[in-house]
Every structure is written in structure tokens, then in C-alpha cells.
Amino acid sequence: MASGKAPDGHETDGHEPNPSASVGSGEGQGGAKGQGLVQGPQGEKGGGKEGKPWKEWEDYHGVIPLDKRLREKLKVLKKEMGFRTYDGLVQFMVLEISRGALIPPASYEKIMTRDETRPCIITAESGGGKTTTVKGMIERWTGNAFVLDVSDEYKDLKQIDLGEFFSLKWERPDQRVRFVPNPNVMISQAEAATIFSHLNFVKNSGLLKGWVIVIEEGHRFSNDVNLRALLIEARKFVRKLIIVTTDWKVYEGIARTYKPMPWQAVAVEEAVPV
């Protein structure tokens, strides 16, 4: 572990802490630097050589007790990633988690397995491969599919208008269609609202159990009550409901969240026969 001087003058050599170790870095009150997994003052909690109380140390460093094995893992990770301090490493990890770095990558097997009927979210920044991932899954899926194609990207599917949408015979096989809403955001939201309302009506008949439904630009419709109602009950009535969005947090807790698969994996899946 990195070494330095604690505020009470003791060396921090990275061995077993007494009585606890903490993640952090900073400059001691006397100007000496202590970084990494620093140790608390040796001896009694009443204070070190200079009589500083233990609470002052704890408040200054934000002591977090860590298991020895976890500290060893952090030590290896810090070296591999090139961080000088554990504080920097932990800050980076927190940032990555808040940006969704721990979201698992999508795959056809994870999302389209017969036992996995819960709705899912594919999320990433703009240009992050969301639509490419979903298009690859739709290509492998041989059943019925409907896409609310906000950006007109699913060219392989038959485009229909609202009248044709309301006239669909949901029980018929081999239907792979898309609706492209108006480019105007407010008009597209109104069109989508009628679609979500109708899907909620159809789902109660059980006719959507063979359908994969994709909603592109899902953040645009996050306040639609019919879409939320459809999401909540999709597991029971729809083969698979997929929301594609840049902001997964607006649907947090309603659906499983995935990030796009790496481009190498996309290429492999595209090569797999249906």
C-alpha cells in the first residue's frame, strides 16, 4: 500500500489497520500527505502522540472499514488502471457506476429466451449502438414484430400508417411492421399515445403474447401513462417489450436494463443463422 504520514505523525504503511482502514487520500493537518488505504492512529482511540482525538482522524479521512481481501483487490486495480491514489480510483468507480457502467451488455440469448419475459431497456448515449443491437435481435426473431420507429431506421420492416395499425389482425403470423411518427415532437407524442392506448386494449385479449414490441426514443414518452401501464404488465401479456432510450433512469425499477452489445459481438450474432 502507499505510505505517508497520518495527522498524528504515524506512518501509514498499508499493513493491517488498527483499528480500521479507509479508502481515501489527502493532506494531513500538519502538511504531511497520507494517501491510499490509510491507517488510523495506533494505540488507544483517545488520541495519538499529539493528543488528537480519534474522531478528528475519522472525520478528516472518512474512515470506511474494508475487508483485507477487498483492499488487496483495490491495490491491484489501482496499479492496473494507473491511479496514483485510492481516492482517485474510488471516485472513478463511483462516476462509472452513476453513468451505468455496471449495466450488463445485451444479447439475444439474455433478452429473447422463452423464460425471460420481463420488459427490457437498451440504453446508451446517442450513437452508442442501441438501435444496431435491437435491429440485430429483430433480424434473428422470426415471429411478429412491431416497432415505433421514431427515427425511421428499421427499413426492413413494412411501414404502416395509423389506420393500418388499428386494423392489424394481431392473431395472424408473419407480421413485421413499423410506424414512423411525425418528426414534430408534440405530434409524435400524440400519435404514440394513441398507439400505447390501443396496445393496452389489445393486450387484454392475449393476442400480444407472440409479439416483440420495440419503442424507440423511449425517453420521449416517459410520461405517457399508457406506456407505463403497458410496461408494468408486459411480462404477462407481451412476448417481449423493448424500450430504446438514452435515459434509462426514467424507467428504473419497471424493466431490466441493458447496454448495447460490443460491436464485435454484434458482428458475431449477425453471422449466426436464425
C-alpha positions in Angstrom: 0.0 0.0 0.0 1.0 3.6 -0.4 2.8 5.1 2.6 2.6 8.5 4.1 2.1 10.2 7.5 -1.1 10.4 9.4 -2.2 13.6 11.1 -0.9 12.1 14.4 2.6 11.6 13.0 2.4 7.8 12.5 3.5 6.2 9.2 0.8 4.6 7.1 2.5 1.5 5.5 -0.6 -0.3 4.2 -0.4 -3.3 6.6 -3.4 -4.4 8.7 -5.2 -1.3 10.0 -5.5 -0.6 13.7 -8.3 -0.3 14.4 -9.6 0.2 10.8 -8.5 1.1 7.3 -10.1 3.6 5.0 -10.2 4.5 1.3 -9.0 8.0 0.7 -6.2 10.4 0.1 -5.5 13.8 1.4 -3.0 16.0 3.1 -2.7 15.7 6.8 -3.3 18.7 9.1 0.4 19.1 9.7 1.1 19.2 5.9 2.2 15.6 5.6 0.4 13.6 2.9 -1.4 10.3 3.6 -2.9 8.5 0.6 -4.4 5.2 -0.3 -5.7 2.8 2.3 -4.6 4.9 5.3 -4.4 3.6 8.8 -5.9 5.1 11.9 -3.8 6.2 14.9 -2.1 3.4 16.7 -3.0 2.6 20.3 -5.9 3.9 22.2 -8.8 5.7 20.4 -8.2 8.6 22.8 -5.5 10.1 20.6 -2.0 9.8 19.1 1.3 11.3 20.1 -0.1 14.8 19.8 -3.3 14.0 21.7 -5.6 14.4 18.7 -8.9 12.5 19.3 -9.8 9.6 17.2 -13.0 11.3 16.0 -10.9 14.1 14.4 -9.0 11.5 12.4 -12.2 9.7 11.4 -13.9 12.9 10.4 -10.9 14.1 8.4 -10.4 10.8 6.4 -14.0 9.4 6.3 -12.9 6.0 7.6 -14.6 3.1 5.9 -13.6 -0.4 7.3 -12.6 -2.7 4.4 -12.0 -6.5 4.3 -8.3 -7.3 3.7 -9.1 -9.2 0.5 -11.0 -6.3 -0.9 -8.1 -4.0 -0.1 -5.8 -6.3 -2.0 -8.1 -6.2 -5.0 -8.2 -2.4 -4.9 -4.5 -2.3 -4.8 -4.2 -4.4 -7.9 -6.9 -2.4 -9.7 -5.2 0.9 -8.8 -1.9 -0.3 -10.3 -3.6 -1.7 -13.4 -5.5 1.4 -14.1 -2.7 3.8 -13.4 -4.2 5.7 -10.5 -1.8 7.4 -8.0 -4.2 7.4 -5.1 -7.1 5.2 -4.0 -9.2 8.3 -3.7 -8.9 8.8 -7.5 -9.7 5.2 -8.1 -12.8 5.2 -6.0 -14.1 8.5 -7.5 -13.7 7.0 -10.9 -15.6 3.9 -9.9 -18.4 5.9 -8.5 -18.6 8.0 -11.6 -18.7 4.9 -13.8 -21.5 3.3 -11.8 -23.5 6.5 -11.9 -23.1 6.5 -15.7 -24.4 2.9 -15.9 -21.1 1.2 -16.4 -22.3 -1.8 -14.4 -25.3 -2.3 -16.7 -24.8 -5.7 -18.4 -24.4 -5.9 -22.2 -27.4 -7.1 -24.2 -27.5 -10.3 -26.1 -30.2 -12.2 -28.0 -30.0 -15.1 -25.5 -30.4 -12.9 -22.5 -33.3 -10.9 -23.8 -35.2 -13.3 -26.0 -35.1 -16.5 -24.1 -38.5 -18.0 -23.5 -38.2 -17.8 -19.7 -37.2 -14.1 -19.8 -40.5 -12.3 -20.5 -39.8 -9.1 -18.5 -39.7 -5.9 -20.5 -36.2 -4.5 -21.0 -34.4 -1.3 -21.7 -31.5 -0.8 -24.1 -29.6 2.3 -23.1 -26.5 4.2 -24.1 -25.5 7.7 -25.2 -26.5 8.8 -28.7 -24.6 6.8 -31.3 -23.8 4.1 -28.7 -25.2 1.2 -30.7 -28.7 0.9 -29.2 -30.6 0.6 -32.4 -27.9 -1.6 -34.1 -28.3 -4.0 -31.2 -32.1 -4.1 -31.3 -32.1 -4.4 -35.1 -29.8 -7.5 -34.9 -32.3 -9.1 -32.4 -35.3 -8.3 -34.6 -33.5 -9.9 -37.6 -33.0 -13.1 -35.6 -36.5 -13.1 -34.2 -38.8 -14.9 -36.7 -42.1 -14.0 -35.0 -44.4 -11.0 -35.2 -42.7 -7.6 -34.5 -43.9 -4.0 -34.2 -41.6 -1.0 -33.9 -42.4 2.5 -33.1 -39.7 3.7 -35.4 -39.2 7.4 -34.3 -36.1 8.0 -36.5 -37.1 5.9 -39.5 -34.3 3.3 -39.1 -35.9 -0.1 -39.4 -36.1 -0.1 -43.2 -36.5 -3.9 -43.4 -39.9 -3.8 -41.8 -43.1 -2.8 -43.6 -44.1 0.8 -42.8 -47.8 1.3 -41.9 -49.9 4.3 -41.1 -52.1 4.8 -38.1 -55.2 3.4 -39.9 -53.3 0.3 -40.8 -52.1 -0.1 -37.3 -55.6 0.0 -35.8 -56.6 -2.6 -38.5 -53.9 -5.1 -37.7 -55.1 -8.7 -37.2 -52.9 -9.4 -34.2 -53.5 -13.1 -34.2 -52.0 -13.6 -37.7 -48.4 -14.8 -38.1 -45.6 -13.3 -40.1 -46.4 -9.6 -39.4 -43.3 -7.4 -39.1 -44.3 -3.8 -39.2 -43.3 -0.4 -38.1 -44.9 3.0 -37.6 -42.9 6.2 -38.2 -44.4 9.1 -36.2 -44.4 12.7 -37.2 -41.0 14.5 -36.9 -42.6 17.1 -34.7 -42.1 16.0 -31.1 -45.5 17.1 -29.8 -47.4 15.4 -32.7 -45.3 12.3 -32.4 -46.2 12.1 -28.7 -49.9 12.4 -29.5 -49.6 9.7 -32.1 -47.7 7.4 -29.7 -50.3 8.0 -27.0 -53.0 6.5 -29.3 -50.7 3.6 -30.1 -50.0 2.8 -26.4 -53.6 3.1 -25.5 -54.6 0.6 -28.3 -51.8 -1.8 -27.3 -53.1 -1.8 -23.7 -56.6 -2.7 -25.1 -55.2 -5.5 -27.3 -53.0 -7.0 -24.7 -56.0 -7.9 -22.5 -57.1 -10.3 -25.3 -53.8 -12.2 -25.0 -53.0 -11.6 -28.7 -49.7 -9.9 -28.0 -48.0 -13.0 -26.5 -46.4 -13.7 -29.8 -45.2 -10.2 -30.5 -42.0 -8.3 -29.9 -42.7 -4.6 -29.5 -39.9 -2.0 -29.7 -40.3 1.6 -28.6 -37.5 3.8 -30.0 -36.6 7.1 -28.3 -38.4 5.9 -25.2 -37.4 8.9 -23.1 -39.7 11.0 -25.3 -42.7 9.1 -24.0 -41.7 8.5 -20.4 -44.7 10.5 -19.0 -47.2 8.5 -21.0 -49.5 6.7 -18.5 -50.5 4.1 -21.1 -46.9 3.2 -21.9 -46.1 2.8 -18.2 -49.2 0.6 -17.8 -48.1 -1.5 -20.7 -44.6 -1.8 -19.3 -45.8 -2.9 -15.9 -47.9 -5.7 -17.3 -45.9 -6.6 -20.4 -44.4 -9.6 -18.7 -47.8 -11.3 -18.6 -49.2 -10.2 -22.0 -46.3 -9.5 -24.4 -43.6 -11.8 -25.7 -41.1 -9.0 -25.3 -41.3 -5.2 -24.9 -38.1 -3.3 -25.6 -37.6 0.3 -24.8 -34.6 2.0 -26.5 -33.6 5.2 -24.7 -30.7 7.4 -23.7 -32.1 7.9 -20.2 -32.8 4.5 -18.5 -33.4 6.1 -15.1 -36.9 7.3 -16.1 -38.0 3.7 -16.3 -35.9 2.4 -13.4 -37.5 -0.4 -11.5 -40.0 -1.2 -14.2 -37.8 -3.1 -16.6 -34.4 -4.8 -16.8 -31.7 -2.6 -18.2 -29.0 -3.5 -20.7 -26.4 -1.6 -22.6 -25.7 -2.3 -26.3 -23.5 -5.3 -27.0 -20.0 -4.6 -28.2 -19.6 -4.3 -31.9 -17.6 -7.5 -32.1 -20.5 -9.4 -30.5 -22.9 -7.7 -32.9 -20.9 -9.0 -35.9 -20.9 -12.5 -34.5 -24.7 -12.5 -33.8 -25.4 -11.2 -37.3 -23.5 -14.2 -38.6 -25.5 -16.7 -36.6 -28.3 -18.4 -38.7 -31.8 -17.8 -37.4 
